[in-house]
């Protein structure tokens, strides 16, 4: 899936048990956005009972969009720093990081929303194909010609036709 630049950024500092999500406008190799979440709570990897998870909803689905059934559901992270690289189709999305309690499986806290807008990348125009520095005539590939060689029938020395 080829994607273009993204627009939007949010920075927040975590509260003691809250969640902060940072997302940039700089796409990784022009295809994905990187998000980082942090929290004041102790994550499972450090002996706590919490995980962080990134969830995203497409803003084109509003008002039906909900974080309970997100359009994007990132893997759960048990040790900081929690990072996700997200590749989505051209549209507007809103992401939040959720602090999930392992004991109940429910969300204990969530970050402020981060909006990201993916646009289609610029398409090449006026493309020239040169062979040894020369512009050769082009022929459209419409698939109408049937230039496939088929085996001919041959007759064996003993008589009747045989497919070859």
N, C-alpha and C positions, 0 to 999 in steps of 0.2 A: 504494500500500500504506500504510494508516494504522497507525501504531504508537504505543505509549504510552511511559511513562517507562522508563528503563533503570536498572539497579542494578549497581554494581561499579566499581572504580577501581584502578589500579596505577600506581605511580611508581617509577622506577628511574633511576639515573645510569649512563651508558654507561662501559664500560671502554675501554681504548685501542683495541681492535679489536672490542669487543662492541656490542650494540644495546640501546637503552633505548626502551620503548614507554610512552606515557602515553595513557590513555583515561579520559574523564570520565563522570559520571553525568548530565550535563546534555545532554538531547537538543536538537538544533538544530530549532527550531520544532516540537518535540514528535515529530519523525519520525526523526531520524538521530542517531547518535553520532559524535563527532569523535575521531580518534586522531592522535597525533603521535609520530614516531619520530626518534631521533637516534643518531649513532654517532661513534666516534673515527676510523674509517677514512675515507679520502678517496674521495668518491663520483665517479662518472663526469663529472658536471657541473663538477667542480673539477679535472679531469685525472686522476682515479683509475680504478680498474678494478672498482668496486663499485656496486651499486644496492640500494635498500631496497624491500621488498615486504611488504604486509600480507596475512596469511592467517588465516582463521578456520574453526573446526570447530563444528558443532552438537553440544552435549553430549548430546543425545537419541540420537545415533548411536554413542555409546561402547559397546563397545570397537572398533567398526569405523572410527571417525573417525580420520583421519590427516592430517597437514599435507602429506604428499606428494600427496594428492588432497583438497584442502580444499573445504569448502562455500562459502567466500567467498575469492576471489582478487583482491586489489586491484591496481591498476596499479603498475608499477615506477616508483620515484622516483630521479632522478639528481642532485638538488640539495636541500640542506637549506634550510629545514625541510620535512620530508616529512609531509604531512597527508592523511588520508582521511576522508571522511564515509560512514558505513555505514548502510544501511537494510536491515533484515532482518525476517522474520516473528516473531511472538511465540514465543520459546523462549530457552534459555540457550546462549550461545556463548562460545568461548574464542578469543582472538586473540593472535597473535605477529607481530612484525616480523622479517623475515629479511634478512640481509646476503647478497646474491647476487654471486658472483664472475663478472664478464663473460667472463673467459678460459675458465673451465671450465663455466659455467652452473650450478654447484652452490652450495648454501648454505654460506657460510663461518662464519656465526654466527647466533644468534637471540636474541630478547629473552625475558624472563620472560613467562609467560602473563598475559593480562588477561581476566578473566571478566566478561561482561555478560549481564544478564537483561532481555529485553524483555517487557513485559506489555501486554495489550490496554488501550487507553484506556477511560475510563469512558464508557458509552453514555448518551445523554440519556434521562431518564424524565419522565413527565407533561408532555409537550410539548403546548402549546396553539396552535392556529392561529386567529388573529383577523383579521377583515376589517373595517376602519374601527372597530376597537375592539369588535366584536361576535363572539361565538362562534357560528358557523354550524354546522348539523348536518353531520356527515361521512358520506360514503357509501363503503363499501369498494370498492376497485378490484380486483374478482376476475376481470374479463375475460369474464364470462358473457353480458353483453348485447352484441348486435350492432346498433349504431346507425349503421352506415355507409350513406350514401345511394348507391344504385346508379342509373345512368342508365336511364331508361324507354325502352321501345320506341316509336318513332313511325312513322307510315306516311307515305310521301311522296305527293305529289299524284298520281303516276302509278300507284300500286297497291301491291304487296307490302311487307311489313315490312322496316325497315332499323334496325340498331342505331345508337343515337345517343349 
